[in-house]
Amino acid sequence: MIHGVIPAVLTPFTTSGEVNEKALREYVDFLIDKGVHGLFPLGTNGSGPLMSVEDRKKVISIVVEQTNKRVPVIVHTGAISTSETIEVTLHAENAGADAAAIVTPWYFPHDDVSLQLHFSAVAEAVPNLPIYLYNIPGNAKNELKPKLMKKLADQHANIKGIKDSSKDLARLQDYIATLGEGYDVVVGTDALVYPALAMGATGVVSAVGNCFPEIMVELYEAYNADDLTEAKKLQYRANQVRDALKLGSYITPYYEALKLRGIDVGEVKLPLRPLTETEKDNLKTALTNLNLL
């Protein structure tokens, strides 16, 4: 199910911090029209951890309805507690999402026993919904080790793979080798798409794909067509775009880049902040120099 380019969908907000439904629906259409292979709402780029349960449920319902089965919707439903994770995951299933992705719980340190109990409880609560686990130790603090991932996958038939955002190619390869055939392993950083595909990953949950999905789709298609020279060229271009999208406060440059393309995706949610005028100018200059505007 998880393959190709899957944007880590941004969540548009109003200036008062409410979900901007109109902007979200238009944004979903923009991404699908650009040829992406799936959507991944409510992850890091989607501000999921900043949102209330009710707002997360609202986004799930909007994205699933607007997508209307044109591409798979893999909803990030992870939360700091097991009970909240189960509540959001059940809503995703009932709303018609194609799968859920669940990050390791954050803030508190958890050992492998705790993580196994947590993921098992969620998997058992939604036995008919495909689940992908989500490793992002830089943000969530707790790492999901490959051996534990394999143990969980063996125990629960609905655990289908993992999104790895460790930025560690050796770790990604460990997941692929440990899980074996029949599981989807996707990379969660745009800088490693080409080498990840070469290792056997099935795709990328892409931040660059939020703003410039064309580049990421072309990279994936070039690799699959064995046009490795073009794929490498596009990987380097994706890296340049990725660097440009770091010119400013966390995540906000993605919103501004889309606005520069004429696509209104609303505002970020506090404590994320808007860009300063200087940051906006720097971003516009960088994207113009890359011939993207």
Beta strands, then each sheet from edge to edge (+ up, - down):
strand 1: 4-7
strand 2: 74-76
strand 3: 99-103
strand 4: 131-135
strand 5: 159-164
strand 6: 184-187
strand 7: 203-206
sheet 1: 1+ 7+ 6+ 5+ 4+ 3+ 2+
end
